[in-house]
C-alpha cells in the first residue's frame, strides 16, 4: 500500500478547486492508497465544522459527501498550522477526522516519497 497526498488551497471562493483534490484523494483511497488531503491557505476553512456543508460545484458531488467518503475510507485531512493560526482556527474548530499539522510532518511525507497532487 502506498501513500498519496492532495493539496487544497481554495474554499468557498472556488468550490470546484476545493472539491477536485478531495475527489482525487477518494480515488486513491479506493485504490488501496493511504490518502491525505492537505489543506493550505483558504483551504484550511474546509476542515472547520459546517464550512463545507453547502459547498457544491455543478457537475461534481457535494463537497460534504466527498469529505465523508474520504474519511469513511480511512483518508486523513491535514490542516496546515501556518495557515490555521492566522485565521484563528484551532483543533476545537475542526470536523472529526481532521487535524492541524506543522510543516515538518508535511515535509517528512514528501521527502519519504509521498506524491503530491497540487490543488
C-alpha angles and dihedrals in degrees: 000000000000134000129244131189128198122191123218118193099166137073133170092340090069114018092178093058090042092054106039098070089051089053091050090049090050090054089051091049091050088053090058095260121137100245126206126183110204112204117204137166109356090351091078089077088069089071093059124097113270097358098109096036095101101029113120134152116204111259095022129086116262109278094234088060093048091049092048090050092050093050092045088055091054096261121152132226116209122190116202111244093212087057100040096049099063089045092053093242115152135180089265090062094056130103118243108278096032127100139176115250133186128230096261091063092051092046091050090055093049095044088048089060103262106153117232125216105205114224 
